[in-house]
Amino acid sequence: MGLSASLRQRARTIRVVRHGERVEGRSGHAEIRGEWFPARVVLGAAREADDRGHKKIIQAAQLVGRVDDLLSSDAIEVEGGARWRVTSQPEVLQPRSATPVVTAALERTIEAPRPVSLS
């Protein structure tokens, strides 16, 4: 079985671009969603992080996908709704194919449930 046969999920890039004029020193931004491409997201280790006293879970993963335009500043949406941040420079695995297969590290924050106050 080849690499392409193992790409059974679908994902698309989400790129944030400047949009519109600056208002009160702030630029407007818009999200541009790319086309769906064959992909595989392999889950890695998860770790806890403390954000001002609130615990969050940071889930790591690895993306393998047939996409020709992936930047380290992009986000990835996996079909079904999961949204990931690209956290490494994408690396090309199969450079000679029409659409290269790339791999990149991903990360997403999962909100930990807040404790219930019984007062």
N, C-alpha and C positions, 0 to 999 in steps of 0.2 A: 504494500500500500504506500503510495507516494505522499509527500507532504501536503499537497493540495487536498487529498481525500480526508485528511484529519481536520481541515478547517470547516467545521460543521456549524459554527455560530455565525451570526452576522453582526457587523459593527459599522459605525460611521464616525467620521471626525467631526468635532465641534471646534470651530476657530472663532475667537473673539477679535473683532476688528473695530477700528474707530469708525464712528458713524455720525454725521452731522457736524454742526459747528460747536465751538467751545462756548459754554454758557457759564458765567461766573467762575471762570478758571477750571471748569471741568469739561472733559470730552465725553460725548455720547459713545456708547458701544453697542454693537449688535453681534449676535451669535449667528455664524454661518454654518449650516449643517451640510456635510458632504454626502455623497452617495453611499449606499450600503455596500460593504465588501465582505468576502468570506474571511472569517477570523476564528481564532481560538484564544480564550482567556483562561490561563492556568493560574489558579489561586496559589498564593505563597503564604508566608507567615503573617500573623496579625500581631499588633502590639498595642498597648494602651498608651494614651497620651493624656496629660492633664491640661485643660484649657480653662484657666481662671477658676480652679476648683471643681470643674465639671469634667468627668472622665469621658474620653472618646476612644473608639477603637479605630486604628488605622490598618486597613487590609491591604496587603501588597499582592501584586499579580504580575504575570508576564503575558504580553500580547504577542501573538504570531498572526500576521495577517497579510493578505494580498492587496496592498495599497501602495500607490505611487507618490503620495503627497502627505507625509506625516511629519509634523514638527514637534519638538520637545515642549513647545508651549501650548499644544493642542489638548483637548479633552477627547475622550472616546465614549460613545454611547453604545452599549451592547443591546441588541434586540431584546426587549423585555423590560428595559428601563434603567438598568444599572449604568451609572456615569462614573468614569474613571479619569484621573489626571495622568498625563504622560509625565514621567519623572526622569527619563533618561533620553539621551540622543538615540533616535531609531537606528538600528543596525540592519543592513541589507543582507539577507541570507542567500537569496537566489538572484543575483544581479542581471543575469542574461535573459531572463524571461520577459515577456511583453509587459506584464505588471509584476514588479518585484515583490518577493515575500520579505517582510521586515519583522523585526522583533524589537520590543521596547518594554521597559519596566513601567508598571502602572501602580497607582495608589488611589484609595478612596477612603473617606471618613465615614464611619458608621456611628451614629449617635447612640451612646449608651443610655439605657432607660434612667430617668431621673428618679431618685428615691422619693417615696411617697411620705409626706409629713402627716403624722397622726395627731396633730394638735387641734 
